[in-house]
């Protein structure tokens, strides 16, 4: 896969037809996508668990809501952190796309504190094996759209699916009004 065909840094927005409950109305930021598969985190699945309960040193840097997000159905006991950092970024931060990057949770939080705008912690991730994501795209399970730095730290994550669709052009924007239960229409 060439870098030009990689979807790293883009969003996968679940189509209404996607039947997997793990991804119902999910918005996934792809952190890596190459010939070996893809890895991302679901941006709009907050849990009731506060960051202070599991990673207390990072709680002060966590954006609102200050909870851990379920990043996907894989490895729920593992934590990933994303932050938006303008410029080159500090030690302990690795750029994924634009100003969005991964934070090394082993680094001391005070090293990143001055440059991190908002941090979000994810338990688990979403993963696809070789060609699996491409098959799902061919089946129409996902819309692929550009990400924006604010997607990572949106304060109302339950509205992200609609907000991302609404900012698209053409008929894709109309899907933002798709009802939660179309059978009630």
C-alpha positions as CSV (number, residue, x, y, z in Angstrom):
1,X,0.0,0.0,0.0
2,X,1.4,3.4,-0.9
3,X,1.3,6.3,1.5
4,X,-1.1,8.0,-0.8
5,X,-3.6,5.1,-0.5
6,X,-3.2,4.9,3.3
7,X,-6.2,6.1,5.3
8,X,-4.0,7.0,8.4
9,X,-5.4,10.1,10.0
10,X,-8.8,9.9,8.3
11,X,-12.1,9.1,9.9
12,X,-14.3,6.0,9.4
13,X,-17.9,7.0,10.0
14,X,-20.2,4.0,10.4
15,X,-23.0,3.8,7.9
16,X,-26.5,3.2,9.2
17,X,-26.3,-0.2,7.5
18,X,-23.4,-1.4,9.7
19,X,-24.8,-4.1,11.9
20,X,-21.9,-4.7,14.3
21,X,-23.1,-3.2,17.7
22,X,-19.5,-2.4,18.5
23,X,-19.6,0.2,15.8
24,X,-23.1,1.5,15.8
25,X,-22.8,5.2,14.8
26,X,-19.1,5.0,15.6
27,X,-16.5,7.5,14.4
28,X,-13.1,5.9,14.2
29,X,-9.8,7.8,13.8
30,X,-7.4,5.6,11.9
31,X,-4.0,5.7,13.6
32,X,-2.3,3.3,11.2
33,X,-3.3,1.8,7.9
34,X,-1.0,-0.2,5.7
35,X,-0.7,-3.6,3.9
36,X,-0.6,-5.4,7.4
37,X,-4.1,-4.0,8.3
38,X,-5.4,-1.0,10.2
39,X,-5.7,0.3,13.7
40,X,-7.9,3.0,15.1
41,X,-9.8,4.3,18.1
42,X,-13.5,5.0,18.4
43,X,-13.8,8.7,19.3
44,X,-17.4,8.7,20.5
45,X,-17.7,6.0,23.2
46,X,-17.2,7.6,26.6
47,X,-17.3,5.3,29.6
48,X,-18.4,6.2,33.1
49,X,-14.8,5.7,34.4
50,X,-12.9,8.9,35.2
51,X,-9.3,9.3,34.0
52,X,-8.4,10.0,37.6
53,X,-9.6,6.5,38.6
54,X,-7.2,4.7,36.3
55,X,-4.4,7.1,35.2
56,X,-4.5,9.8,37.9
57,X,-1.3,11.5,36.8
58,X,-2.9,12.3,33.5
59,X,-6.2,13.5,34.8
60,X,-5.3,17.1,34.9
61,X,-4.5,17.0,31.1
62,X,-7.6,15.2,30.1
63,X,-10.2,17.2,28.2
64,X,-13.9,17.3,29.0
65,X,-15.5,14.9,29.6
66,X,-12.6,13.7,31.8
67,X,-13.4,10.0,31.3
68,X,-11.8,7.1,29.6
69,X,-13.2,6.3,26.2
70,X,-13.8,2.8,24.8
71,X,-11.5,2.9,21.8
72,X,-12.8,-0.3,20.4
73,X,-13.5,-3.9,21.1
74,X,-9.8,-5.1,21.1
75,X,-7.5,-5.2,24.1
76,X,-9.8,-3.3,26.5
77,X,-7.2,-3.6,29.2
78,X,-4.7,-1.5,27.2
79,X,-4.6,2.3,27.2
80,X,-3.9,4.7,24.3
81,X,-3.8,8.4,24.6
82,X,-4.3,11.0,21.9
83,X,-3.6,14.7,22.1
84,X,-3.6,17.7,19.7
85,X,-0.3,19.5,19.7
86,X,0.5,22.4,17.3
87,X,4.0,22.5,15.9
88,X,6.8,19.9,16.3
89,X,5.5,18.4,19.6
90,X,7.2,17.5,22.8
91,X,9.1,14.3,23.7
92,X,6.6,11.6,24.5
93,X,4.3,12.6,21.6
94,X,4.3,11.0,18.1
95,X,2.4,12.7,15.2
96,X,-0.2,10.5,13.6
97,X,-1.7,13.1,11.2
98,X,-1.6,16.9,11.2
99,X,-1.6,18.1,14.8
100,X,-3.1,14.8,16.2
101,X,-0.7,12.4,17.8
102,X,-0.2,9.6,20.2
103,X,1.0,10.2,23.8
104,X,3.5,7.9,25.5
105,X,1.7,7.2,28.8
106,X,5.1,6.1,30.2
107,X,6.4,9.6,29.9
108,X,6.0,12.0,32.8
109,X,2.8,14.1,32.3
110,X,4.7,17.3,33.2
111,X,6.9,16.9,30.2
112,X,3.9,17.3,27.9
113,X,1.7,19.6,30.0
114,X,2.9,22.9,28.5
115,X,2.2,21.8,24.9
116,X,-0.8,19.4,25.1
117,X,-4.0,21.2,24.4
118,X,-6.4,18.4,25.4
119,X,-5.7,14.7,26.1
120,X,-8.1,11.8,25.6
121,X,-7.5,8.3,27.0
122,X,-8.9,5.2,25.2
123,X,-9.2,1.7,26.6
124,X,-8.7,-0.7,23.7
125,X,-8.8,-0.1,20.0
126,X,-10.4,-1.2,16.8
127,X,-8.3,-3.4,14.6
128,X,-8.5,-4.9,11.1
129,X,-6.3,-7.6,9.5
130,X,-4.8,-7.4,6.0
131,X,-7.5,-6.3,3.5
132,X,-10.3,-6.6,6.1
133,X,-11.0,-2.9,6.2
134,X,-10.9,-2.7,2.4
135,X,-13.5,-5.5,2.3
136,X,-15.7,-3.6,4.8
137,X,-15.3,-0.4,2.7
138,X,-16.3,-2.3,-0.5
139,X,-19.4,-3.6,1.4
140,X,-20.4,0.0,2.3
141,X,-19.9,-0.3,6.0
142,X,-18.0,2.9,6.4
143,X,-17.8,6.4,5.0
144,X,-14.2,7.7,4.8
145,X,-13.9,11.4,5.6
146,X,-11.2,13.9,6.6
147,X,-10.5,14.3,10.3
148,X,-10.2,17.6,12.1
149,X,-8.1,18.2,15.3
150,X,-11.3,19.0,17.3
151,X,-12.7,15.5,16.6
152,X,-10.2,14.1,19.1
153,X,-11.4,16.3,22.0
154,X,-15.0,17.1,21.2
155,X,-16.7,17.9,24.5
156,X,-20.0,16.3,23.4
157,X,-18.9,13.0,21.9
158,X,-22.4,11.6,21.7
159,X,-23.0,14.2,18.9
160,X,-19.9,13.5,16.9
161,X,-21.4,11.1,14.4
162,X,-24.0,13.6,13.3
163,X,-21.5,16.5,13.5
164,X,-19.0,14.8,11.2
165,X,-21.6,13.9,8.7
166,X,-23.2,17.4,8.8
167,X,-19.9,19.0,7.8
168,X,-19.6,16.9,4.6
169,X,-20.7,18.1,1.2
170,X,-23.7,16.8,-0.8
171,X,-25.9,13.8,0.1
172,X,-23.6,12.6,2.9
173,X,-24.5,15.7,5.0
174,X,-28.2,14.6,4.8
175,X,-27.4,11.4,6.6
176,X,-26.8,13.4,9.8
177,X,-30.6,13.5,10.1
178,X,-30.9,9.7,9.8
179,X,-33.2,8.6,12.7
180,X,-31.9,6.4,15.5
181,X,-34.7,3.9,14.8
182,X,-35.9,4.2,11.1
183,X,-38.8,1.9,11.8
184,X,-40.4,4.7,13.8
185,X,-40.6,6.9,10.8
